[in-house]
Amino acid sequence: MNCIIIDDEPLAIEVLSGYCKKLGFLEEVGSYTNPLDAISVIKEKQVDLIFCDIEMPQISGLEFISALENRPYFIFTTAYSQYAVEGFELNATDYLVKPIPYHRFIKAVSRVKELMSLKEQPVMANVFPSNGETTENQKFIFVKSEHESVKINLDDIQYIQGLKDYLKIHIVDSNKTILTLLSFKELMDKLPPNQFIRVHKSFVVNVNFIRTVQRNRIVIDDIRIPIGDSHKAQFFSILGI
């Protein structure tokens, strides 16, 4: 898996470069302090992943990624956590806050590897209710992921995150997440509408797991999920707040 690093701080590049060398499947094909210098390599070489800082003097990482027509997978690396919502709105695979621990780096890169592996599968993913139909008493669904159909109890789904062409289903009390090639519309048609609410173009939440609502964010466990402007009215109406 080929990657490039973009950061205006040479020390930050050095840290990420060192992390890349520790992973046998990740090859760094370039590093740049000016994002504009990276454009040619993105066009000319097969770049699978971009590590990109956000606050840079020439152009911000958010602006740079937004300007790319055919974006590889990308992970934001920054010292500022306040850009997380904007980062995920661009469908960032992950958002790493400096100083970046190695275990978080591995977790983020592994997500990209999972997505790439899933994309290579010839069979498109789908969702199957237990009896072929959706009913009010439906307690589980089958989700096709890679070469198998995985049974998921609806009450175990905390939230669903959209990542480019995929959905990432987060399960309660488990480090396992399920990746599937599926649209939000296809999945929402199979979920109880009074339990699962679309709160953002990239997020659907299970209302039973909402701990608090903080202005424009929902807190589930320690995860803060943004509420999109176009979904606010319906979300607050359903919750009666």
PyMOL commands that set and color helices and strands:
alter all, ss='L'
color gray80, all
select helices_A, chain A and resi 10-22+35-44+61-67+81-89+102-119+154-156+184-188+207-209+229-239
alter helices_A, ss='H'
color red, helices_A
select strands_A, chain A and resi 2-6+27-32+49-52+73-78+94-97+127-129+140-145+148-153+157-163+166-171+177-180+196-200+203-206+212-214+217-220+223-226
alter strands_A, ss='S'
color yellow, strands_A
deselect
rebuild
show_as cartoon
